[in-house]
Amino acid sequence: MVLGARMAAAVTVGLLLLGLTAGKAGWAQGTAQQTAYQNITPGQMQAMLQRKDFTMVNVHIPYAGEIQKTDAFVPYTDVGARAPRLFPNRQAKIVVYCQTGRMSAIAAEALVRLGYTRVFNLDGGMVAWQRVGYPLRRR
């Protein structure tokens, strides 16, 4: 019976840790050596766009549209390899987004693992952006 209780405790701790790293709201934790990335809402991103002091990167593949003032298109699978050349300053503010937020969360985690300290992810991506009434551009 003791083994069962220990296993249940281990599973509970594991689930709690997964909750901390899921990146669904607020700050999403990375590994011990990195800081974190912050999820932002469409409203927060719209406010940030008013003073545009960051690089905005669309990481969705394939192309499905874009938010005005997007600076770069980098497939989420290439962010880790291309980031040091594209963003030499690891303290630069970078906002990533995709269609639903899944690919951009992966890209944000990759940036944090590389040592970037000011990484933001549009939670819900372009779907959430459009849901609140903000427009997308299409090529």
C-alpha positions as CSV (number, residue, x, y, z in Angstrom):
1,M,0.0,0.0,0.0
2,V,2.9,2.4,0.7
3,L,4.2,1.9,-2.9
4,G,0.7,2.8,-4.2
5,A,0.7,6.0,-2.2
6,R,4.2,6.9,-3.4
7,M,3.2,6.3,-7.0
8,A,0.1,8.5,-6.6
9,A,2.2,11.2,-5.1
10,A,4.7,11.0,-7.9
11,V,1.9,11.2,-10.5
12,T,0.4,14.2,-8.7
13,V,3.8,16.0,-8.7
14,G,4.3,15.2,-12.4
15,L,0.9,16.6,-13.3
16,L,1.6,19.7,-11.3
17,L,4.9,20.2,-13.1
18,L,3.1,19.7,-16.5
19,G,0.7,22.4,-15.5
20,L,3.5,24.8,-14.8
21,T,5.1,24.1,-18.2
22,A,2.0,24.0,-20.3
23,G,2.2,27.7,-21.2
24,K,-1.5,28.3,-21.1
25,A,-1.7,31.5,-19.0
26,G,0.7,34.0,-17.7
27,W,4.3,33.0,-17.6
28,A,5.2,29.6,-18.9
29,Q,8.2,28.0,-17.2
30,G,11.1,26.6,-19.2
31,T,14.1,24.6,-17.9
32,A,15.9,25.7,-14.8
33,Q,18.6,27.7,-16.7
34,Q,16.1,29.8,-18.6
35,T,13.6,32.4,-17.5
36,A,10.2,32.1,-19.3
37,Y,8.0,33.4,-22.0
38,Q,4.8,35.3,-21.4
39,N,1.5,34.5,-23.1
40,I,-0.4,37.6,-24.1
41,T,-4.0,38.2,-25.2
42,P,-5.0,39.8,-28.5
43,G,-5.9,42.9,-26.5
44,Q,-2.5,43.1,-24.9
45,M,-0.9,42.6,-28.3
46,Q,-3.0,45.3,-29.9
47,A,-1.8,47.7,-27.1
48,M,1.8,46.6,-27.7
49,L,1.4,47.4,-31.4
50,Q,0.6,51.0,-30.6
51,R,4.2,51.6,-29.4
52,K,5.8,48.7,-31.4
53,D,9.1,48.3,-29.6
54,F,9.5,44.6,-30.5
55,T,10.1,42.2,-33.3
56,M,6.9,40.4,-34.3
57,V,7.4,36.9,-35.9
58,N,4.8,34.8,-37.6
59,V,5.9,31.2,-37.1
60,H,2.9,29.4,-38.7
61,I,3.4,27.0,-41.5
62,P,2.0,26.9,-44.1
63,Y,1.2,30.6,-44.5
64,A,-2.3,31.3,-43.3
65,G,-2.3,35.1,-43.1
66,E,-0.6,37.7,-40.9
67,I,-1.1,40.4,-38.4
68,Q,-0.3,43.9,-39.6
69,K,3.3,45.1,-38.6
70,T,4.7,41.5,-38.7
71,D,8.5,41.8,-39.1
72,A,9.5,38.3,-40.1
73,F,8.2,34.9,-41.1
74,V,10.2,32.0,-39.6
75,P,8.7,28.5,-39.6
76,Y,8.4,27.4,-35.9
77,T,10.6,24.4,-36.8
78,D,13.4,26.7,-37.8
79,V,13.3,29.3,-35.0
80,G,16.0,27.6,-32.9
81,A,18.5,27.4,-35.8
82,R,17.8,30.9,-37.3
83,A,17.2,33.0,-34.1
84,P,20.9,33.8,-33.3
85,R,21.4,35.3,-36.7
86,L,18.0,37.0,-36.8
87,F,18.0,38.2,-33.2
88,P,21.6,38.7,-32.0
89,N,20.5,40.6,-28.9
90,R,19.2,38.0,-26.4
91,Q,17.4,40.8,-24.5
92,A,15.4,42.0,-27.5
93,K,11.7,41.9,-27.1
94,I,10.2,39.2,-29.5
95,V,6.6,38.4,-30.0
96,V,5.7,35.1,-31.8
97,Y,2.4,34.0,-33.1
98,C,0.8,31.3,-35.4
99,Q,-2.7,30.3,-36.3
100,T,-3.8,28.8,-32.9
101,G,-0.9,29.3,-30.5
102,R,0.5,25.8,-30.6
103,M,3.4,26.4,-33.0
104,S,4.2,29.7,-31.5
105,A,4.4,28.2,-28.0
106,I,7.0,25.7,-29.4
107,A,8.9,28.6,-30.9
108,A,8.7,30.6,-27.7
109,E,10.1,27.7,-25.7
110,A,12.9,27.3,-28.3
111,L,13.8,31.0,-27.9
112,V,13.8,30.8,-24.1
113,R,16.1,27.7,-24.3
114,L,18.5,29.7,-26.4
115,G,18.7,32.4,-23.7
116,Y,16.2,35.0,-24.9
117,T,14.7,36.8,-21.9
118,R,11.8,38.9,-23.3
119,V,9.7,36.4,-25.3
120,F,6.0,36.8,-25.8
121,N,3.5,34.4,-27.3
122,L,0.1,35.4,-28.7
123,D,-2.2,33.0,-26.8
124,G,-4.7,31.5,-29.2
125,G,-2.9,32.9,-32.3
126,M,-4.6,34.4,-35.3
127,V,-7.8,32.6,-34.4
128,A,-8.1,34.4,-31.1
129,W,-6.9,37.7,-32.8
130,Q,-9.8,37.4,-35.3
131,R,-12.3,36.2,-32.7
132,V,-12.1,39.6,-30.9
133,G,-12.5,41.5,-34.2
134,Y,-8.9,42.4,-35.3
135,P,-8.2,41.9,-39.0
136,L,-5.7,39.6,-40.7
137,R,-3.8,40.5,-43.9
138,R,-3.5,38.0,-46.7
139,R,-0.9,38.1,-49.4
